[in-house]
Amino acid sequence: MERVIILTMGFGSGHNAAAEALREEYVLKDIPAEVIDLLELVPGSVHPLLQSGYNRMLSRFPYVYSYLYNRTNHSAWLRMVSSEIIEKTGWMIRHKLKRLIRQFGPTRVISTHPFGLLLLPSRWRTLPTVGVLTDYELHPLWLAEAPDVLCVPPNLLTREQQKWLSWEWRVQLLEAGIPCHRGFRQTILRQTAKQRLGADPNRPLVLLMGGGLGYGPLPKLAASLAGLSNEMQLWVLIGSNRKLEKQLAPFSENGDLRVFSTRNDMPLLMDAADILVTKPGGMTITEAMIKRLPLILFEALPGQERANLDYVVRRGAACAVSPDTLPDEVVRLIRDPSLRQSMSSRLESLAFPDSATRIVEHSLYRKRWNSAL
């Protein structure tokens, strides 16, 4: 009987969300599947330091992260050193990971994070493996311990790059998109969704988001849009950022906007929205593609977020703004339904709503893949 382990690493929410989407698909096929967040296996005394250090670097020192990301992207020597360090530091979690894998007895291994297969104990590296990208860029660290099959967004790689990966790394590529929760496949009419959420069904609704942690210049952006209440309704999603909730309280109190923390009804919110203003996280962009929701992207962090932004902007499926140009861009989209429709159509052309199903079915197709094909 097939049994599948899905490895993830909870730096940001996208890797875990993709892993859960895949687990759900396996379970629907009556195949036992378990998600292991490798970050959760790190000893309690170290885990908070890793998580808070990562979050602090992104919020306060983004260019340090950019430097590390880009250097490992372009330097083969540094990638080799980095992969060695990652493998060696795996001693902190390897005992727990071995025990979990031994208890579960997987027949296949999926990873939604490039570190996943690097940290996989050698005994299980002979199992069929699948790597699943959660951003719109292939970072070379995915090849430090290359999977049998690598699932990527459509048109991400040129034909020459695909051939090189196949022959040099013996990786089979599957253009399957980024997997997200099944709830995003179901669509409700915009006016109906607004009514269910208690929004005015006859006025445009703009969602402003800064990711699960509410990063970015959200107070400045919200302030710049709050004065447009005659044009639209503005809902701001702040994730788990309580400090931000206090900063936005004056605007919320006078009715210029509504503030929400973590929500579990994002598919319904996206059905109701006319425009989404957000940071270019890979999972958020994927969800907007499936919902055909026009995107305005701000403050891409150097690294994968910059790649995500470039992927959709180059294809005319989103626009990028600075805090100063955001109000004009929002008004332009609100007043031009044909432009919003054009963006929606381009987003739809990039979407793979059944990505998780495709990946799961392909992973089960054969016992072993001839990755040279």
PLY file of the C-alpha trace (Angstrom):
ply
format ascii 1.0
element vertex 373
property float x
property float y
property float z
element edge 372
property int vertex1
property int vertex2
end_header
0.00 0.00 0.00
1.23 3.48 -0.85
2.13 5.78 2.04
3.43 9.29 1.45
5.56 11.59 3.60
5.39 15.30 2.71
8.31 17.35 4.00
7.98 21.09 4.48
9.67 23.86 6.43
7.59 26.60 8.01
9.63 29.65 7.05
6.65 31.63 5.76
3.28 30.02 5.17
3.48 28.99 1.49
5.52 25.79 1.93
3.17 24.47 4.60
0.03 25.47 2.68
1.22 23.59 -0.40
2.08 20.55 1.72
-1.39 20.51 3.28
-3.02 20.85 -0.16
-1.10 17.78 -1.34
-1.91 15.82 1.81
-5.61 16.54 1.26
-5.42 15.15 -2.28
-3.72 11.94 -1.17
-6.29 11.41 1.57
-9.11 11.86 -0.97
-7.54 8.94 -2.85
-7.49 6.88 0.38
-3.70 7.04 0.51
-2.21 7.71 3.96
-0.16 10.89 3.88
1.58 12.80 6.65
3.06 16.30 6.63
6.28 16.83 8.58
7.32 20.42 9.21
11.06 20.05 9.71
11.23 23.37 11.53
8.93 21.96 14.21
11.45 19.19 14.89
14.16 21.67 15.87
14.74 21.60 19.66
12.59 24.03 21.63
15.53 26.17 22.69
16.67 26.68 19.09
13.35 26.85 17.21
12.30 30.34 18.40
15.74 31.70 17.51
15.54 30.33 13.97
11.98 31.56 13.39
12.41 34.98 14.98
15.81 35.43 13.31
14.30 34.68 9.91
11.35 37.03 10.51
13.61 39.79 11.82
15.93 39.51 8.85
13.00 39.84 6.44
11.44 42.81 8.24
14.55 44.75 9.30
17.41 43.56 7.11
15.87 42.40 3.83
19.02 43.09 1.87
20.98 40.65 4.03
18.47 38.00 3.00
18.73 39.21 -0.61
22.51 38.87 -0.54
22.39 35.32 0.81
19.63 34.30 -1.60
21.34 35.75 -4.66
24.81 34.49 -3.75
23.57 30.92 -3.35
21.65 31.38 -6.60
24.72 32.37 -8.62
27.68 30.77 -6.86
28.08 27.00 -7.30
30.79 26.93 -4.63
28.60 28.74 -2.09
25.67 26.44 -2.88
27.87 23.44 -2.23
29.03 24.89 1.09
25.47 25.85 2.03
24.11 22.40 1.25
26.90 20.82 3.32
26.08 23.12 6.25
22.37 22.31 5.97
23.05 18.58 5.93
25.48 18.78 8.86
23.16 20.91 11.00
20.45 18.33 10.36
21.79 16.41 13.36
19.45 18.54 15.51
16.38 16.94 13.94
17.63 13.70 12.35
16.85 11.44 15.30
13.25 12.69 15.52
12.87 12.58 11.75
14.15 9.01 11.52
11.72 7.93 14.21
8.75 9.59 12.50
9.61 8.15 9.09
10.26 4.68 10.52
6.90 4.71 12.30
5.03 5.86 9.20
6.84 3.65 6.67
6.52 5.80 3.51
6.76 4.48 -0.02
7.29 7.96 -1.49
8.64 11.32 -0.32
7.39 14.75 -1.41
9.09 18.01 -0.43
7.76 21.56 -0.75
11.01 23.11 0.49
14.48 22.72 -1.09
15.96 21.78 2.29
13.57 18.84 2.68
15.48 16.27 0.63
18.81 17.57 1.94
17.68 16.73 5.46
16.12 13.39 4.53
18.13 10.55 6.15
20.15 8.65 3.55
18.32 5.37 4.16
15.13 6.82 2.60
16.74 8.68 -0.29
16.28 5.61 -2.49
12.50 6.10 -2.39
10.81 7.94 -5.30
10.98 11.67 -4.56
9.08 14.71 -5.81
10.04 18.35 -5.30
7.30 20.99 -5.48
8.14 24.66 -6.03
6.07 27.20 -4.08
7.50 30.30 -5.80
7.91 31.39 -9.40
11.63 30.77 -9.55
13.78 27.65 -9.50
16.53 28.23 -6.96
19.56 25.98 -7.62
19.45 24.66 -4.04
16.62 22.44 -5.27
19.31 20.54 -7.18
21.67 20.04 -4.23
19.74 16.81 -3.59
17.73 16.62 -6.79
14.33 14.89 -6.70
13.24 12.35 -9.30
10.46 14.72 -10.39
10.44 18.49 -9.99
7.06 20.25 -10.23
7.28 23.82 -11.53
4.92 26.60 -12.70
4.12 26.74 -16.43
6.54 28.53 -18.77
9.00 29.13 -15.93
11.89 27.46 -17.75
12.99 27.64 -21.36
13.19 24.49 -23.48
16.99 24.61 -23.20
16.82 24.83 -19.40
14.43 21.89 -19.29
16.77 19.77 -21.43
19.74 20.74 -19.27
17.93 19.71 -16.08
16.90 16.42 -17.62
20.33 15.38 -18.90
22.63 17.04 -16.36
20.61 16.30 -13.22
18.38 13.46 -14.43
15.32 15.33 -13.21
11.93 14.89 -14.82
10.04 18.20 -14.97
6.29 18.47 -14.52
4.68 21.82 -15.34
1.89 21.47 -12.83
1.70 24.88 -11.15
1.75 25.50 -7.41
-0.72 23.44 -5.34
-3.20 25.22 -3.12
-6.28 24.30 -1.10
-9.29 22.85 -2.92
-11.48 25.66 -1.61
-9.97 28.03 -4.17
-11.37 25.93 -7.04
-14.96 26.78 -6.12
-16.23 30.17 -7.26
-19.12 32.25 -5.95
-20.58 35.27 -7.75
-18.92 38.45 -6.50
-22.12 40.12 -5.31
-23.21 36.95 -3.47
-19.80 36.67 -1.79
-19.96 40.32 -0.69
-23.39 39.78 0.82
-22.22 36.73 2.74
-19.34 38.75 4.20
-21.47 41.76 5.07
-19.90 44.03 2.45
-21.84 46.40 0.23
-22.57 44.35 -2.92
-22.84 47.47 -5.07
-19.45 49.02 -4.28
-15.95 47.84 -5.31
-14.08 45.97 -2.59
-10.30 46.26 -2.31
-8.35 43.78 -0.15
-5.01 44.96 1.26
-2.74 42.22 2.60
0.84 41.96 3.82
1.23 38.21 4.19
0.65 36.01 7.22
2.84 38.21 9.42
1.51 41.52 8.12
4.90 42.70 6.89
5.55 45.69 4.65
4.44 49.33 4.76
0.81 48.44 5.48
0.10 51.48 7.71
1.31 53.86 4.99
-0.55 51.99 2.26
-3.75 51.81 4.29
-3.53 55.53 5.08
-3.07 56.38 1.41
-6.15 54.35 0.45
-8.35 55.33 3.40
-9.14 58.65 1.74
-10.72 56.84 -1.22
-13.77 55.62 0.70
-15.99 57.40 -1.83
-14.55 55.11 -4.52
-14.47 51.77 -2.74
-14.60 49.64 0.37
-11.19 48.86 1.88
-10.57 45.73 3.95
-7.10 45.24 5.46
-5.83 41.79 6.46
-3.01 42.05 8.98
-2.34 38.38 9.77
-0.94 37.93 13.26
0.49 41.46 13.50
-1.24 42.92 16.59
0.93 46.02 16.58
-0.40 46.85 13.14
-3.97 46.53 14.38
-3.35 49.35 16.86
-1.73 51.52 14.19
-4.76 51.17 11.94
-7.33 51.68 14.68
-7.93 55.42 13.93
-8.84 54.65 10.31
-11.03 51.75 11.34
-12.90 53.81 13.92
-13.94 56.50 11.44
-15.19 53.92 8.96
-12.58 54.40 6.22
-11.56 50.76 6.37
-12.11 47.47 8.17
-9.28 45.52 9.78
-9.11 41.71 10.07
-6.54 39.38 11.57
-6.00 35.79 10.44
-8.94 34.47 8.38
-9.92 30.95 7.36
-12.24 32.05 4.54
-9.74 33.44 2.03
-11.48 31.78 -0.95
-14.69 33.66 -0.11
-12.80 36.93 0.46
-11.14 36.62 -2.93
-14.48 35.87 -4.58
-15.85 39.08 -3.06
-12.89 41.33 -3.88
-12.52 43.41 -7.03
-8.80 44.10 -6.48
-6.13 42.53 -4.29
-3.21 44.69 -3.11
-0.53 42.48 -1.62
3.09 41.45 -1.31
4.07 38.98 -4.04
4.15 35.75 -2.06
4.08 32.68 -4.27
0.99 31.13 -2.68
-0.99 34.38 -2.61
-0.30 34.98 -6.30
-1.33 31.40 -7.08
-4.61 31.78 -5.21
-5.32 35.06 -7.01
-4.61 33.37 -10.37
-7.20 30.70 -9.66
-9.72 33.31 -8.52
-8.92 35.58 -11.50
-8.49 38.44 -9.03
-6.64 41.53 -10.39
-3.37 42.04 -8.54
-1.50 45.14 -7.45
1.86 44.14 -5.95
4.03 46.18 -3.61
7.43 45.96 -1.90
8.73 42.65 -3.17
11.42 41.34 -0.87
14.65 40.74 -2.76
14.82 37.09 -3.72
11.86 34.87 -4.53
9.28 37.66 -4.07
11.02 39.73 -6.73
10.91 36.68 -9.02
7.22 36.15 -8.25
6.47 39.77 -9.10
8.41 39.62 -12.36
6.63 36.42 -13.40
3.13 37.96 -13.35
3.99 41.56 -14.27
5.87 40.48 -17.41
2.78 38.59 -18.50
0.42 41.53 -17.96
-1.39 39.73 -15.14
-0.49 42.22 -12.38
0.98 45.65 -11.85
3.70 46.76 -9.43
3.47 49.97 -7.40
5.26 52.01 -4.78
3.39 53.44 -1.78
3.22 56.80 -3.57
1.69 55.44 -6.78
-0.73 52.97 -5.16
-3.80 55.28 -4.83
-3.69 56.31 -8.49
-3.34 52.69 -9.62
-6.26 51.54 -7.47
-8.49 54.33 -8.81
-7.42 53.52 -12.37
-8.42 49.88 -11.99
-11.68 50.68 -10.19
-12.75 53.05 -12.95
-11.71 50.75 -15.80
-13.62 47.42 -15.67
-12.19 46.39 -19.05
-8.65 46.62 -17.65
-9.64 44.46 -14.69
-11.21 41.96 -17.07
-8.03 41.84 -19.14
-5.93 41.16 -16.04
-8.40 38.49 -14.93
-8.14 36.71 -18.27
-4.35 36.72 -18.16
-4.34 35.41 -14.61
-6.70 32.63 -15.64
-4.35 31.64 -18.49
-1.56 31.10 -15.94
-3.67 29.24 -13.38
-3.57 25.50 -12.66
-6.56 25.04 -10.30
-6.01 21.27 -10.23
-2.27 21.51 -9.56
-2.42 19.39 -6.40
-4.39 16.67 -8.20
-1.93 16.64 -11.12
1.07 16.32 -8.82
-0.49 13.56 -6.74
-1.60 11.55 -9.77
1.80 11.90 -11.43
3.61 10.90 -8.25
1.60 7.67 -8.13
1.81 6.90 -11.84
4.84 4.62 -11.76
7.01 2.94 -9.19
10.11 4.61 -10.59
10.50 7.34 -13.15
12.97 7.20 -15.98
14.19 10.72 -15.29
16.28 10.85 -18.44
13.12 10.98 -20.53
0 1
1 2
2 3
3 4
4 5
5 6
6 7
7 8
8 9
9 10
10 11
11 12
12 13
13 14
14 15
15 16
16 17
17 18
18 19
19 20
20 21
21 22
22 23
23 24
24 25
25 26
26 27
27 28
28 29
29 30
30 31
31 32
32 33
33 34
34 35
35 36
36 37
37 38
38 39
39 40
40 41
41 42
42 43
43 44
44 45
45 46
46 47
47 48
48 49
49 50
50 51
51 52
52 53
53 54
54 55
55 56
56 57
57 58
58 59
59 60
60 61
61 62
62 63
63 64
64 65
65 66
66 67
67 68
68 69
69 70
70 71
71 72
72 73
73 74
74 75
75 76
76 77
77 78
78 79
79 80
80 81
81 82
82 83
83 84
84 85
85 86
86 87
87 88
88 89
89 90
90 91
91 92
92 93
93 94
94 95
95 96
96 97
97 98
98 99
99 100
100 101
101 102
102 103
103 104
104 105
105 106
106 107
107 108
108 109
109 110
110 111
111 112
112 113
113 114
114 115
115 116
116 117
117 118
118 119
119 120
120 121
121 122
122 123
123 124
124 125
125 126
126 127
127 128
128 129
129 130
130 131
131 132
132 133
133 134
134 135
135 136
136 137
137 138
138 139
139 140
140 141
141 142
142 143
143 144
144 145
145 146
146 147
147 148
148 149
149 150
150 151
151 152
152 153
153 154
154 155
155 156
156 157
157 158
158 159
159 160
160 161
161 162
162 163
163 164
164 165
165 166
166 167
167 168
168 169
169 170
170 171
171 172
172 173
173 174
174 175
175 176
176 177
177 178
178 179
179 180
180 181
181 182
182 183
183 184
184 185
185 186
186 187
187 188
188 189
189 190
190 191
191 192
192 193
193 194
194 195
195 196
196 197
197 198
198 199
199 200
200 201
201 202
202 203
203 204
204 205
205 206
206 207
207 208
208 209
209 210
210 211
211 212
212 213
213 214
214 215
215 216
216 217
217 218
218 219
219 220
220 221
221 222
222 223
223 224
224 225
225 226
226 227
227 228
228 229
229 230
230 231
231 232
232 233
233 234
234 235
235 236
236 237
237 238
238 239
239 240
240 241
241 242
242 243
243 244
244 245
245 246
246 247
247 248
248 249
249 250
250 251
251 252
252 253
253 254
254 255
255 256
256 257
257 258
258 259
259 260
260 261
261 262
262 263
263 264
264 265
265 266
266 267
267 268
268 269
269 270
270 271
271 272
272 273
273 274
274 275
275 276
276 277
277 278
278 279
279 280
280 281
281 282
282 283
283 284
284 285
285 286
286 287
287 288
288 289
289 290
290 291
291 292
292 293
293 294
294 295
295 296
296 297
297 298
298 299
299 300
300 301
301 302
302 303
303 304
304 305
305 306
306 307
307 308
308 309
309 310
310 311
311 312
312 313
313 314
314 315
315 316
316 317
317 318
318 319
319 320
320 321
321 322
322 323
323 324
324 325
325 326
326 327
327 328
328 329
329 330
330 331
331 332
332 333
333 334
334 335
335 336
336 337
337 338
338 339
339 340
340 341
341 342
342 343
343 344
344 345
345 346
346 347
347 348
348 349
349 350
350 351
351 352
352 353
353 354
354 355
355 356
356 357
357 358
358 359
359 360
360 361
361 362
362 363
363 364
364 365
365 366
366 367
367 368
368 369
369 370
370 371
371 372
